[in-house]
Amino acid sequence: QLQLVESGGGLVQPGGSLRLSCAASGFTLVYYAIGWFRQAPGKEREGVSCISRDDGSTYYADSVKGRFTISRDNAKNTVYLQMNSLKPEDTAVYYCAAQRSGSYYSLDPRWYRYWGQGTQVTVAS
């Protein structure tokens, strides 16, 4: 069974950091582009960052550029999202998603087939 499991969420003060993990089971992430998405209450799901399968190219939403870093460790079958300088507006449920791909990658959630269950990130003092 193909499964993605996010972890690493929690409560953090503004300006703090968290590292989210997205671990895959039942399939090998090396063949997949990965995206991170978030959804705040009453808002649509939005793309945060994505990473290509082949050369590790990355893309970030303007709202997180310079603060978040996506990376992948194919040996551990895991993708990470390092989040620094967190702001209250970063509060949301964060999801990772995977789509088998060549070089293409995207921040469009409609492109992704496999999704994790999400992890809550709350930024508050």
GIURJO-V112939 format. One line per field, one symbol per residue. ss: DSSP state (@ for helix, = for strand, . for the rest). A space follows every 10 residues. Layout:
ss->???
This chain:
ss->..=====..= ==.....=== =====...@@ @========. .....===== =......=== .......=== ===....=== ===....@@@ .========= ........@@ @..==...== ===..
